Amino acid sequence: MDLPARAAELIAVPSTADRPGELHRALELVLDVVGPGFTVERFTSRGKPSALVHLPGPRPDFRVLLNAHLDVVPADSYAARRDGDRLYGRGAQDMKVAALVLAEVFRSLAPSLPYPLGLQLVTDEEVGGFDGTAHQLTAGVTAGFVLIGEQSGLRVVTDSKGILQVRLHATGTAAHAAYPWLGDNALLTLTGAVDAVLRRWPVPPGEQWRTTVNVARIETTNRAVNQVPAEATAWLDIRFPPQDTAFAGRSREEIAALLRSVSGVPVTVDSLGAPHHADPHSHEVTLLRAAARSAGYSGELLRKHGAADGRFYSARGIDAVIFGPGGDGQHGPDEYADLRTVGPYREALTTFLTGLARDPAPAGHPGSAAG
């Protein structure tokens, strides 16, 4: 396979959440790379297609499941551009190049491995993952170990933060702007509430493994400049590590109560995703790190601040890691995949999967005698 050319074709597909036809087109392009001779189970949830690929026959409990998402965030342009060893384009790094490599490795190795290997392709990770990975898990898909091809520069991600999206609400009393003392400005109440949240969880001066709060939007229903607003809302995006027990393991109701006590205003929790954690000393992680080193990379452990679909596996007690090629500029206009890492990435995946074939699966894992 001419991977740069195939990747450029896939990157050119504007597979955003609001374009269901393009989500299907991206999915079919990757399935074409897999080719014939496999069972393709197709799923759809709320218009988001996904697929599960495995050897012919009933769906097994997978020893290893390779996971890739094919959706991207919106961009001004979806054209791919190559400059030396860099392939630029929306989704190049996150994660269409990796998806093609995973499909290629699956096609090559699945027929010969002595354990069941699966390929999971989803199209909704950028909007939460509930209709792709989570939907398939609800439908009974399971595995002993999951490898997600998100970008990591051949490092192994065993931890990623949880995600919390909330709204703060403030109400007041409308009045003419010339007589502000006759009203109660909801926007001022709201900005005070936001300030209180940021005092509790301030923006760090640099990268730190702790809870962060991003104020994404502040809005009022007021449309007149000469009117005191009677209502205002702020949208917050909160990322939290597994160690922050103020959020990790808490219910929506408990989190809303905490944020209400800090901000002094009513709070609505719109979405909550748990943090992701995998055992960094597990059999699989140890082998994967060794495979990365054999391909010329450090294989060091890495923690990610962004949420990913690994959290759905963690919630079910399944170890999932992120392991992908290199690049930079995720979600930005200069996003690129580093093509120099593609060969070593393919080599490391092959070494890891064939290495598992030589090592007995730990008791209780799918693919083991006990499983």
N, C-alpha and C positions, 0 to 999 in steps of 0.2 A: 504494500500500500504506500502510495506517495502521501505521507502524512501531512506535510505542509499544504499540499493542494487540497486534500480532503478537508483539512481543518479550515482553510479559507472558504470552502463551500459551505461548511457548517456555520462558521461565524457570520456569513452573509445572511443567514436566516434570522429575521428579527423575532426571535422566540420569546416574546414578552407575555406577561400574564393576560393582557387584554387581547391577544391574538391567538385564539385557539387553533386556527388552521396552521399557523406557523409552529406552534408547539408540536402538532402532529407531524409536520414536515421534518422538524429537527429529529424527532424520535425515529422516523422512518429512515433517515440518512444514517443514523448510527446502527440501526438494525440491519441495514444493507451491508455494513462493514462486518457484522457478525456472520451474515450469510445463512445458507440453508443448513439443514441437518439438526436443528435444535427446536425444542418446544418454546414458543413465545406465548406467555400468558399476558393478556392485555387487561388493563384496569382503567376505569374512568371514575372520577369523583368531582362533582361540581364543574364539569367541563375540562378538567385537567387530566390528560392521558398519561399513563405510565406503562411500563412493561417489565416482566420478569422472564429471564431467559435461562434455560437449563437443558440438560440432556433429555432426549425423548423419554416419555413416561410420566408417571405421577410426580407431582412436586415433592422433592425430598426435603428433609431438614438439612440445610446447607452447612457444611463444615466451614466454608468461607463464602461470604457474599461481597461482591464488588459493587459499589454504589456510585452512581454519577447522576448529576442533574444537568439538564440541557436548556433550562430557561435562563434568561438574562434580565438585568434591569434595563430600562429604556435608554436609548442613546440617540444622538443627532444623526449618526451614520453607523451602518452595520457592515461597511466594506472592510475587508481584511487588507493589510499592507505588510509586506515583508521588508525588513531592513537588516541585512546580514543575518545574524542568528536570532533576531527578534521577529516574532509574528504579532503584529498589532491588530487590535479589533476588540469590540465588545464581546466578552465571553472567552477571549483567547486564554487568559489566565484562569478565569472563573466560569466554567471549567471544561470548555469544549475540547481543548487539546487532550486533556487528561481522559475525558470520556472516550475518545477515539482509541487511546492507548489501552484503556481497560477493555474495550470491546475486542481489540486485536489480541490481547493476551488471553482473554476468555476463549475466543475462537480457537486459538492455538493449543491451549492447555486442557480445557475442560474435558475433551474426549479421552485423554490419556491419564488423568489424575485418578488415584484410587479412592478419592472421596468426592462428594458432591460439591461442585463449585457453581455459584449462580451469579448472574449479572442483573442488577436492578437499575433501571433507567427511569428517572422521574422528571417532571417538568414544572414543579411548583416550589422548589427550595427557596427561591428568592422572595416568595410571598408566604413563607411559613412552613411548608412541607407537610401540611395536614392532609392534602389530597393526593400525595405521592407516597413517600416512605411511610408515613403514619397510616395511611389508608391500606397499604399492602400488609402492614403488620397486623392491623385489625382483621384483615382477611385471612390471617393464619400463617403468613410468611415468617420463618424463623431461621436463625443461624447460630453457629457457635462463635463466629468472629466476623466482624464487618470492617471492610477497608473502603473508606470514602476518598475519592480521588481529588478532593479540594487541594488547592495549591499549598505547598509546604516546603518546597525546595529540598525534597527527599528527607526532611525531618519528620518525626513521628509525633503527631498531636494526640495526647491522651486526655487533655482537659480543654474545655471551651466554656465560655460563660453562658449563663441563662439569659433570657430576654424577657423584658417586661415593658409593655406599652400601656400607658395610663393617661387619663385626662383629669385635670384639676378644674373645678367649676367654681365660679364666684358670681354672686348676684348682688345687686344694689338697687338704687332708685334713680330713675331718669330725671333729668332736669335740663333747663337751658344752660348752655355753656357759659353764658355771661353771669350766671348765678350758681356757681358750683356748690356753694354752701347749702343750697336747697336740695341737692341730690346726694347720692352715695355712689361713688365711682367704682364700679365692679372691676374695672381694669387695674386700678391701683391696688385693690384688695388681692387681685390675682397675682400681680407682680410681686407683692409682698409674700404671698404663699410660695411662689417659685423661688424667691430668694431664700426662704426658710429651708426648702428642700436642698438647695445648693450649698447652704451652710452645713447641712448634715452630711451631704455627699458631694464635696467640692470637686471641681474639674482638676485632675492631677496635672502637675507641671510637665510631666513626661510619662512614658509608659510605666504603669504600675498594675499589679495583679490585685485590683480591688474594684469595688462597685463604682460605676460611673453613671452620670445622668446627663442626657442631652435634651435641651429644650428645642423641640423641633418646630413648634408653631404656637403662636398666641393669636387668638381671634376673638372679636366681639361681634355681636349681632348689630351693633350700632353702625349706621351708614351715613350719619351726619356729623360733620366736624363740630358743629355748634350744639352738640348734645352730650350730656353726661351719660356714658354707657351704663345700662342696667344689668348687663350680663356679659361674661367673658369666660373663655375656655383656653387652657394650655395643654398641649400634647407633649408628653415626655417619653423618651426612650431610655430605659434603664437596663444596664448590663451588669450581671452579678456573678461572682465565682461561687463554686460549691461551698467554700468556707464561710460565706456570709449568710449566717443562719437567720438574719432578719428577713431574707427573701427565699433562700434555698429551703425547700421542703415545706413552705408555707402555702396556705390556700389563698385564693383570690380575696376572700373575705378578710383574712388576717392581714394581707398586704394592704388592702384598701384602708383598713382601720389604722395601720401603722402610718401610712402616708397622710391620712386625715389628721392624726395627732401631731404630725410634724408641720403640716402646711396650714392647718386650721380651716380648710375648706373641704367640701365634698369631693370624693375621688371615685372615678370609674376605672376599673381594670378591663382594658379591651382585649389583651392577650397576655398569656403567661407561658413561657417555655422553660423547662428545667435546665440546669447546667448539665454538661456532659462530662463523664469521667470514665476512663478505662484503666485497668490495673497496669501500671508501667512496668511491672516485673513479671507479667504473664508470659507463658510459653510463646505465644504468637508475637507479642511485642518484642521479646528478646530476639526471635528469629528475624523479624522484620528489620530491626535496627542493624543486625549483623549483615543482612542482605544489602542495606543501603551502604554500609561501610565497604562491602565487597565491590560495590559499583563506583567507589571513589568518593563517597560523601560521608558526612559525620554520623548520620543517623541519630542525631541528638534529639532529646525530647523537647517538645515545644507546647506552649499553652496559647490558645487563640482567644482573642477578645470577642470575636463575632460568634453568633450562634449558628449551629449547623444541624443537619438531620441526625447526627450521632446521638442527640439527646433522646430521640424516640427509642433507640436501642438501649441506652443506659437505663431508661425508665423500666425496661423489661429485664434488666439484669444481664444484657448482652454487651460484651465489650466491643466497642467500635472505635476506630482511630481514623484520623485524617492523614493521608499520605499521598502527596502529589508532586508534580514537577515544579520547576521554578518559573519566575516571572515577577511582574510588579504592575502597579497601577490599577488594581481591582476596582471596578465600577467607575473608573475615570476615563477621560478622553484619550489617555496615553497607555491604556492597559495593553500588556503584551505577555506572551509566553516566551520563555527562554528555550529555544529549540536545542540548545546544547545539553539540556537536562533530559530531553525526551529519551534518548538512547539509554542512559544510565537508569532512568525511571523504569523503562521496559525491562531492563536487565534485572533490576532489584525485585520487581514484581515476580518475574520468572523464578529467580533464585528463592524467594520466599515461598511461593506456592509449591515448587518442586521440593523444597526443603521440608515442608509439612508432610509431603508424601512419604519421605524417608523416616520421619519421626512419628511415632504413634500419637494419635490425638489424646489429650488428657481425658481421663474418665469423665463421662457425663456430657461430653461435647457431641453434637451431631457429627456423625462420621466415625466415632469411636465404637469399640465393641459394646460399650455400655450404653451408647446413645442410639 
